[in-house]
Amino acid sequence: MQGDRTDKRDTSAFNTWKDIIIPGNVDDGMTANGARLVDPLPLSKRKYLANFLGRAQGKVGRLQLIELAKQFPDKLESPELKLSGPDKLGRAEYFKHLQNAKFCLSPRGESSWTLRFYESFFVECVPVILSDQVELPFQNIVDYRQISIKWPSTRIGPELLDYLESIPVQIMILRT
């Protein structure tokens, strides 16, 4: 799985010379044969510039995204996710939120990897990696700069939204 070299430890167990990073498994009906769970929306029909679908987990970057969404609710969607109970967000609802943004923000989480990066591709949402030490699968073969954006986690704030707004539609289309 993709990894962040700062995963809850002072030193990483990952060794570039002997370990292989593989993508996480997205087992959500998006990859099954038959009708898709959700279809991508045209960029012009998406309500939000970006979204963050996740919990704060006490992580600085995630807390900053939630606060940024409160400051700019028309640009950044960050709904409170319920993981259990009657208000639990189901798979279809989760992907409908993802499909309604041009950029899907993928900050570092509790562990060193996240499926959000991979899920964004199913709805043609440009992933924005907000993890400074992340290592992605096959990065010596795949040029992730062509299909995603990497932004320093220390610069999460209005500047991030300004940058995303400045990206021409033609460039976004190339990255989806």
N, C-alpha and C positions, 0 to 999 in steps of 0.2 A: 504494500500500500504506500501511497505517498507518505513522506515523512517530514517532520520538522526536527531539526537537530537539537531542539530545546525541549523535547518531550518529557516533562516532569522530572528529569534527571539533570545532574550537573554535566554528565557526558553522555553521548549517544552510543547506543549499541550498534547502530547502523555503520557499516563499513563499505564505502563505494567500491572497493576492490573485490569484495567477495559477495556482497548482497545485491539482490535484484528487487526493485520496487515495481509492484504490479498495481493496476487500478483497482479500486474498491468495486464490489459487486452491487449494481443497482438492480435489485430484484423487486420491481414495482409495477409490472405490467407495461412499462414503456418499451421493454425489449422483447415482449412476447409476440408471437405471431397473431395476426388479426388486427382489430381496430386499436388505434393508439389511445392511451388514457386521456391525453390532451394533445391538441395540435398547436404548433407555434402560431402566434398572432403576428400580423405584419407590424413592422416597427412603428408605423404611423398610428396604429390602434392601441399601443401600449400606454397605460395610464401613468406609469412611473419611470423616472430616469433609472432608478436602481432600487434594489431591495436587499434586505438582510432577513432571512428566515432562520432564526436560531435563538437560543437562549443566551443570556449574559454569562452564566457560569462564573461570575466574578472576574472575568478576563477584561483587562483594560480596553483592548481594541473593540470587543463586543459591546461593552458599556458605552464607549464613545459612539458607536454606530446607533445604538438605541437613543442616545441623547441627540444625535444629529438628525434622526428621523423625527424627533419631537420639534426640533427647530425648523425643519424643512419637510413637513408632512406631504406637500404636493410633489416633492422630488424623490424622497426616500421612504419606502414602505418598510416597516419593521413591526409586524403585528406580534402581540404576545402569544407565544405558542403554548398550547395546552397539550401535554403528552398523555394525559389520562382524563377520565371523566366524560361527562356529556358534551363538553365543548372541545373535545380532542379534535385536532386538525387531521382529517383523513388524507390519504394519498392524492385523491383527485383535487381536493381543495388546496393542498400544498403545491401541486404543480400548476394550478390555476393562478396562484400568487406568483410563482416563478415566471410564468409566461407573460405576466402583465408588466414586466420591467425590461428595459433594454440591457441593463447590466445587473448581474447577480454577484453580490459581494460575498466573498468566501474568506472570512477571517480564521485565524487559528482557533482551535477549540480546546476542549479538555484533553483530547489525545492529539497525536501528531498528524492526524489525517482527517479529512472530511469528504463525505459523498457529494456535498453541495457543488463542488467544482465539476464533477461529472454530470450531475443532474441538470445543470444549466444547459448543457449541449442538447438535451432532448427538446427543449423549448426555444432553442436558438437565442439564448440569452448569453451575452459575452461575460465570461467569468472574470472577476477582478480578485486576484489573489492578494490578501492582506496579511501575509505571513512571510517574514523576512528570511527565514532559514529553510523554507519548504524545498523538498526535493520531489520532483514529479516523475512518474513512470516514463522510461525510455527517453529521458530528456537529452540524451546524447544523439538521438535520432529525430525526435519530434521537436520542431522549433515552436515552443509554446508562445513566443512573442507574436507569432502570426495569428493565434487563435484565442489569446487571453491578454489580460493586462496585469502587470504586477506593480503594486503600489506600496511604498514603505508604511509599515504599521505605525510608525511614529508620526506620520502626517495625516492620520485620519481626522477629517474635519471638513469645513466648507470648501477648502482648497481641492479636496477629492471630487466633490460634486461639480465644482467649476471646471475641473479638468475633463470629467466625463461629458459634461455638456458641450465642451469645445471639440469633441471628436466628431468629424463629419460622418453623415449617414453612410456614405460610400465605404468608409473604413470599417464601420460597424458591420456592414453586410459581408465584407471580406473575412471578418473574424467569427462569423456565425456559421 
